[in-house]
Amino acid sequence: MAYGITIKHDHGGKRLEMQCPHQNGLLYVAPSQGSWVCSEDNLHAHALAGFFKELARLQNPQVKELMQRWGIYYRERVVEREEQG
């Protein structure tokens, strides 16, 4: 696998492979209670945006500290509808 993030489409979900010279991990995203409204194509985006939205809303100092340590910041944005033309 090359360095970076690679999205693999599996039956019933997605795998996000994340690798650099110093870290290597695999994140699985599967259909769940919170993602039933979204299509399989967008399952990973829906699940991750929802997860980070709820995580940020916890206002937990340990979570905030951990995210800052890794330079991860999340900001919820207005949902834009895709234009059909």
SULPELIN-V336385 format. One line per field, one symbol per residue. ss: DSSP state (2 for helix, 1 for strand, 0 for the rest). psi: psi as a letter, one per 30 degrees, with the letter a starting at -180 (. if undefined). burial: I if it has 24 or more other C-alpha atoms within 12 Angstrom, else O. A space follows every 50 residues. Layout:
BEGIN
ss=???
psi=???
burial=???
END
This chain:
BEGIN
ss=00011111110011111110000111111100000000022222222222 22222220002222222220000000000000000
psi=klkakkkkjlkgalkjkkkafflklkkkjlkaefgfflleegeeeeeeee eeeeeeffhkeeeeeeeeeghkkkkklkkkkkkk.
burial=OOOOOOIOOOOOIIOIOOOOOOOOOOOIIIIOOOIOOOOOOOIIIIIIII OOOOIIOOOOOOOOOOOOOOOOOOOOOOOOOOOOO
END
